[in-house]
Amino acid sequence: MHAQMTLFRLLPVAALLALAACGAGERGSDEPEGGSGQGEAEETVYQGALTVLENEEHGPQLAGVVAQSYPPQGGGLDVAGWDWAAVEHEEAAGTRWGTYLVTGTFDGEALVLTEEPVPAGEIDMADYPHLEHTEPPAPEPAEELSDAELQGIVDDLAERFPAVVNSGRPDTEHGVARIDATLVTPELESYAAEQYPEGAVVFASMLKQVP
């Protein structure tokens, strides 16, 4: 038995600054020195329909790839705030899993849930057109790379970012390495930009920005 795998709204975080009772233009007693009067940095909210799996080796994780075994095997990006008691799921041999619509922010290490997960069977994916899988267009790469070099990029990213990189392949027609990821994290994106020629890597993310 297996679980099917079918991922940015800006969420403002307001910062209220106290104003001096004597009038505008003076810093209030509760406002920190040097305060600019602007709000805190906004967080990006992601959403996607993925398998969440926990076994004896790791806690709840988003499994971008699930082995077709029973119980299924897989893992990847940690999910913070997950509660199996709050969702319907399957369980066997120390493994718990299910497929859900998940929504949250990325704190640098895990997806932090901002909404309750919804079992995939209870949603109509037509209501979430932003989650439809489409292959991103390939840019014109700055350098022409061989198939072996493109495969080397795929292998390198898969080895360095196992929690988020699910698979990849050389796109020989366009001369780029296509990477399928659970989430294209800032670390992953910046590493690729620093290590490889411009336009050599094309990412596809399962977790997408909520519009």
N, C-alpha and C positions, 0 to 999 in steps of 0.2 A: 504494500500500500504506500502511496506516496502523496506528498503535498504538492499542489500545482503552484508554479510561479507565474504569474501572469506574464521628483522623486525626488518661483520662490516667492511667496507673498512676503512683503516686508512687514514685520511685526514691530511697530514702534514701541519703545519703552520710554515713557514720558518722565522727565525730571522736573519737579516743581521747585522753582527758586523763590525764596522769600524776598519781598521787596521792603525797602526801608519805609517806615511809617511816615517819614518826613517828606517822601516824594520819590519819583523815579529819578534814576541817575546815580543813586547811592547804593552800595552793597548792603543787603539785609544781613542781620546777625547770623542767620542760618545758612547763608550762601558761602561756600568755601572761597578762600582768597584766590584770585585769578580766574574765577568762574566766568565763563563766556556767555552764560544764559542759554546755551544750546542743550538739547536733550542728549541722553546717552546714545552710544552706537546702536543702530538698529540690528536686530537679529534676522537671519534668513530662515524661513520655515520651509521644510522639505516634506514631500509626501510620496508614497508609493505603495503598491500592493506586492508584498513579499512574504516569504516564509520566515517565521520566527521559530528557531529551534534551540533547545537546551538539552545537553546530555551530560554524562559524567565527566567530560573533559572541559566543558565551558558552560557559562551561564547563558541567558537568553541572547541570541545573536541573530542578525538578519543574514539569512543564507541566500546569497545570490545564485549559488549552484547547489542543487540537492541531489545526492546520490539516490538512485532508484533501488533502494533496499528497504527492508523492514526490520526495525524502524529505519527511517531515512537517516542519512548522515549529511552533515553540512555545517557551515558556520561562517563567520565573517565579522561584521561590524557589531559591537556590543550595543544593547538597547538598555538605557537607563530608565528606571521607573516601571519596569515590566512586572505584571502580577498575573500569574497563571490562574489564580483563583477567580479573577475577574473576567476571564474570556473562555469561550469554548475551545477545547483543544483535544488532540489525541495523545495517548501516552502508552509506551511499551518499552520494556527492558531499560528503564532508567532514562528514556528519552521522551521529551514533550515537544510537540510541534503543532503548527497550524499556519494558515495563510490569512493575512490581515491587511487592511488598509491602515498604514501607520503614518502619523504626522508628528513632526518634531524638529528640533534644532540640533546642530552639531556643535559639541563643546570642545572639539579637538581630539576627543577619544571615543565618544559614543554618541548615538542618536538619543537625545533627551526628549521623551514624549511630551507633547504639549496638548494632545487630545487623546481621548480614550480610543484604543484600537478597535476596529470594526471587522468582524469576520468577513472574508472575501465573499462568502456565499450570501451575505446580506446586502451587498451593494451592486449597483448596475454600473459597470465601467463606462457606459456611454455618458454617465453623469460626470465623468472625470476625463474629458478629452485631453487635458494636458499630460496625462499619464500614458497616452498611446505611444507605443514604441515606434520610433522612426530613426532611420540611419542618418546620422548627421552628415552634411555635405563635407567633402574633402577640400581643403584649401590647396593652393599651389605651394608645395613645399619649397623651402629656400634652397635645399640641396637635393640632388638625386641620390637616393640610397638603394643599395642592392637588397634583394630578398633576404639575404643572410643578415644584413644590418637591421632591417625592419623586424625580423624575427628576434634579433638580439634585444631590441627595444622592448618587445612584448615580454620576453623572458625576464629582463631586468626589472620591469615594473611589477610583474607578477611576484617576483622574489622579494622585492623591497616593500611592497604594499599588499601583503596577502589578505589583510582584513577587508580591503575594499575592491581590489582588482579581481574580477571573476574569470575573465578569459581575454583572449586577444588574437589577432591574426594580421599577417601582412596583407595589405590591399595593394597588390602589385599593379593593378590598373591605374591607381592614382598615386602610387609611390608613398603611401603613408602606413603607419601602424595603427590599426583600429583596436581600441581598448574598451571592453565592457566592464563597467564598475558599478558596485552598489551605490557609491557616492564618490563624485570627483571632489576630493577634499582640497583645501588650499595647499596643503603640503604636497600632495600628489601633483597638482597642476604646476606648482612652482618648480618642483624637481624636474618635471618633463621640460619645462621652458628653459631651465638652466643647462640641462645635460644634452638635449637633442636639438637639431636644427629647427628653425621656426617652421611651423606647419607640418612637422613630421609625425605628430601624434594627434589622433582624433578620438575624443572620449565620448562614450555614450553612458549616461547615468540612469540607474533604475529609480533612485530617489530624485524627484524633480522639484523645482521651485514652485511653490503654490502661487498661482496668479492672483 
